[in-house]
Amino acid sequence: MDHLLHLDRRLDELDPPRWPAPDADATPLIRKVHALRRVPLGELGPEELRMLVVQQVALPFVLPLVVRLLAEEPLLDARFYEGDLLLAAVGVPASAWARLPEPAARLRAVVATLPETAVAELPSGAAASLGRFLGQPDPPR
């Protein structure tokens, strides 16, 4: 199924069950994630997508959108630093990517073409995370 066909729909519709309102004492993060489930997919920006990826919310619908952005700008700064959306995406469990073989292959192609100089400027551990996503073994310590 092409998850990008649903840009006018909300995660609460696409990823049942619909989430109830957060508890009154919920953290700001919980309230924000609940609110993002009620936003049409096409209106989610890089920062919101990064948040959903990190929280592993509705990944079958969120990851294709993330890959589309990263294909255009691999080191997109979604909130904290250049490449934060990319590192969030490659940090997703392999089981989630297994359900999305085409976006996974597209993202692997993006990662494989990153210049070494750009990877070196990412936070510590980024090269290992990118390598794991590509299926490379961790370098010896």
C-alpha positions in Angstrom: 0.0 0.0 0.0 1.3 3.5 -0.9 1.1 5.3 2.4 1.7 8.7 0.7 -1.8 8.5 -0.8 -3.3 9.3 2.6 -1.9 12.8 3.1 -5.3 14.3 3.8 -6.0 11.8 6.5 -5.0 11.7 10.2 -3.1 9.0 12.1 -6.1 8.5 14.3 -8.0 7.4 11.2 -5.2 5.4 9.6 -3.7 3.7 12.7 -6.5 2.5 14.9 -7.6 2.5 17.5 -8.2 6.2 17.9 -6.3 7.4 20.9 -8.3 8.9 23.8 -7.4 12.4 25.1 -4.3 12.3 27.2 -4.7 12.4 31.0 -4.8 15.8 32.7 -1.4 15.2 34.2 0.3 14.0 31.0 3.6 15.4 30.0 3.9 18.0 27.3 5.5 15.4 25.1 2.5 13.0 25.5 0.1 15.8 24.9 2.0 16.9 21.7 2.1 13.3 20.3 -1.6 12.9 20.9 -2.3 16.1 19.2 -0.1 15.1 16.2 -2.3 12.1 15.6 -5.1 14.5 14.8 -3.2 16.5 12.2 -3.5 15.5 8.5 -0.3 13.7 7.4 0.4 16.3 4.7 0.6 19.0 7.3 3.2 17.3 9.5 6.5 19.1 9.3 10.0 17.7 9.8 10.0 18.4 13.6 6.7 16.7 14.1 7.7 13.7 12.0 11.0 13.4 14.0 9.0 13.4 17.2 6.6 10.7 15.9 9.6 8.6 14.7 11.4 8.9 18.0 8.3 7.9 19.8 7.6 5.1 17.3 4.1 6.2 16.6 2.3 4.9 13.4 5.6 4.2 11.7 4.1 2.6 8.6 2.6 6.0 7.8 5.2 8.3 9.1 8.4 6.7 7.7 7.5 7.0 4.1 7.0 10.8 4.7 10.3 11.0 6.4 12.1 9.1 3.6 10.5 11.5 1.0 12.0 14.5 3.0 15.4 12.8 3.5 15.7 11.9 -0.2 15.5 15.6 -1.0 17.7 16.8 2.0 19.5 13.9 3.8 20.9 16.1 6.6 17.7 18.0 7.2 17.7 19.8 10.6 14.3 18.9 12.1 14.9 20.5 15.4 18.2 19.9 17.1 21.0 19.6 14.6 21.7 18.8 10.9 20.9 15.1 10.4 18.6 14.7 13.4 15.7 13.4 11.3 18.1 11.0 9.5 19.5 9.6 12.7 16.0 9.2 14.2 14.9 7.3 11.0 17.9 4.9 11.0 17.4 4.3 14.7 14.0 2.8 14.1 13.9 -1.0 14.8 14.6 -3.2 11.7 11.2 -4.8 12.2 9.5 -1.6 11.3 11.6 -1.1 8.2 10.9 -4.8 7.2 7.3 -3.8 6.7 8.4 -1.0 4.3 10.9 -2.5 1.9 10.6 0.3 -0.7 11.1 3.2 1.6 13.9 1.3 3.4 15.7 0.7 0.1 15.3 4.3 -0.8 16.7 5.5 2.5 19.6 3.0 2.3 20.5 4.5 -1.1 20.4 8.0 0.5 22.6 6.9 3.4 25.1 5.1 1.1 25.7 8.3 -0.9 26.4 10.5 2.1 29.9 12.0 1.8 32.3 10.9 4.6 32.9 14.5 5.5 29.2 15.0 6.2 29.0 11.9 8.3 32.0 13.0 10.2 30.3 16.2 11.2 27.3 14.3 12.7 27.2 13.6 16.5 29.3 10.9 18.0 28.1 7.4 17.1 26.2 8.5 14.0 28.6 6.7 11.6 28.0 3.4 13.5 24.2 4.0 13.4 24.3 4.7 9.7 26.4 1.6 9.2 24.1 -0.6 11.1 21.2 0.6 9.0 23.1 -0.3 5.9 23.8 -3.8 7.4 27.4 -3.2 8.1 29.0 -4.7 11.3 30.1 -2.3 14.0 33.7 -1.3 13.7 36.1 -2.9 16.3 36.7 -0.9 19.4 
